């Protein structure tokens, strides 16, 4: 299985919905990912389900918030209701995420990674790691 990883800023508030017979919780959101080569942003959509959706809805609340996501790419095929045409797409399904504290002088602390369903901790701003410094030598990013 391929696991992907992005760090970006929340573009707009998350959209939360409950659908289907099983009352599946779904959250949709978009991050602006910095393209390190030319300094422009790439906007990428993500989706999360059930407990992960609940946690994202509760903790990813501010536009501009730095969010790190781990996700898998899944097929998402459906029939367009108006045309009847079969649509084939890929969804970025979030499996884990981490949020960062905006205070740059905060000491680096243990990870505030929110996983499902094991962690159900109350997390405050003081528990969050500081924003990553993407210009430092510690941040070694290799693009493919």
FENNOR-V565245 format. One record per residue. N is the residue number from 1. RES is the residue in three letters. SS is DSSP state (H for helix, E for strand, C for the rest). PSI is psi as a letter, one per 20 degrees, with the letter a starting at -180 (NA if undefined). NEAR is the number of other C-alpha atoms within 8 Angstrom. Layout:
BEGIN
n: {N;N}
res: {RES;RES}
ss: {SS;SS}
psi: {PSI;PSI}
near: {NEAR;NEAR}
END
This chain:
BEGIN
n: {1;2;3;4;5;6;7;8;9;10;11;12;13;14;15;16;17;18;19;20;21;22;23;24;25;26;27;28;29;30;31;32;33;34;35;36;37;38;39;40;41;42;43;44;45;46;47;48;49;50;51;52;53;54;55;56;57;58;59;60;61;62;63;64;65;66;67;68;69;70;71;72;73;74;75;76;77;78;79;80;81;82;83;84;85;86;87;88;89;90;91;92;93;94;95;96;97;98;99;100;101;102;103;104;105;106;107;108;109;110;111;112;113;114;115;116;117;118;119;120;121;122;123;124;125;126;127;128;129;130;131;132;133;134;135;136;137;138;139;140;141;142;143;144}
res: {UNK;UNK;UNK;UNK;UNK;UNK;UNK;UNK;UNK;UNK;UNK;UNK;UNK;UNK;UNK;UNK;UNK;UNK;UNK;UNK;UNK;UNK;UNK;UNK;UNK;UNK;UNK;UNK;UNK;UNK;UNK;UNK;UNK;UNK;UNK;UNK;UNK;UNK;UNK;UNK;UNK;UNK;UNK;UNK;UNK;UNK;UNK;UNK;UNK;UNK;UNK;UNK;UNK;UNK;UNK;UNK;UNK;UNK;UNK;UNK;UNK;UNK;UNK;UNK;UNK;UNK;UNK;UNK;UNK;UNK;UNK;UNK;UNK;UNK;UNK;UNK;UNK;UNK;UNK;UNK;UNK;UNK;UNK;UNK;UNK;UNK;UNK;UNK;UNK;UNK;UNK;UNK;UNK;UNK;UNK;UNK;UNK;UNK;UNK;UNK;UNK;UNK;UNK;UNK;UNK;UNK;UNK;UNK;UNK;UNK;UNK;UNK;UNK;UNK;UNK;UNK;UNK;UNK;UNK;UNK;UNK;UNK;UNK;UNK;UNK;UNK;UNK;UNK;UNK;UNK;UNK;UNK;UNK;UNK;UNK;UNK;UNK;UNK;UNK;UNK;UNK;UNK;UNK;UNK}
ss: {C;C;C;E;E;E;E;E;E;E;C;C;C;C;E;E;E;E;E;C;C;C;C;E;E;E;E;E;E;E;E;E;E;E;C;C;C;C;C;C;E;E;E;E;E;E;E;E;E;H;H;H;H;H;H;H;H;H;H;C;C;C;C;C;C;E;E;E;E;E;E;E;E;E;E;E;E;E;E;C;C;C;C;C;C;E;E;E;E;E;E;E;E;E;E;E;E;E;E;C;E;C;C;C;C;C;C;C;C;C;C;C;C;E;C;C;C;C;C;C;C;C;C;C;H;H;H;C;C;E;C;C;C;C;C;C;C;C;C;C;C;C;C;C}
psi: {p;p;p;q;p;q;p;a;q;p;g;r;q;q;p;p;r;p;q;r;h;j;l;p;p;p;p;p;r;p;q;o;p;p;o;h;g;j;j;r;q;p;p;p;q;q;q;q;q;c;g;g;g;g;g;g;h;h;h;n;i;p;p;i;p;p;p;p;q;p;r;q;p;q;q;n;p;r;p;p;h;h;i;j;q;p;p;o;r;p;q;o;o;p;h;q;r;q;q;q;p;i;o;i;j;p;q;p;r;q;q;k;p;o;r;q;j;g;p;l;q;p;p;r;h;i;i;q;q;r;q;q;n;i;i;r;i;h;n;o;p;o;q;NA}
near: {2;5;7;7;8;8;9;11;12;16;10;9;9;11;7;10;7;8;9;6;5;5;7;10;13;13;15;11;13;12;13;12;12;9;9;6;4;5;7;7;8;8;8;8;10;12;13;12;11;9;9;14;14;11;10;9;11;7;7;12;9;8;9;8;12;11;14;11;12;12;12;11;9;8;8;8;8;7;8;9;6;4;5;7;7;8;8;8;7;8;11;11;11;13;12;12;12;11;14;12;11;7;7;7;5;7;6;6;8;7;7;10;8;9;10;9;7;5;7;5;4;4;7;6;6;5;9;14;14;14;10;6;6;5;5;6;5;4;9;5;4;4;3;2}
END
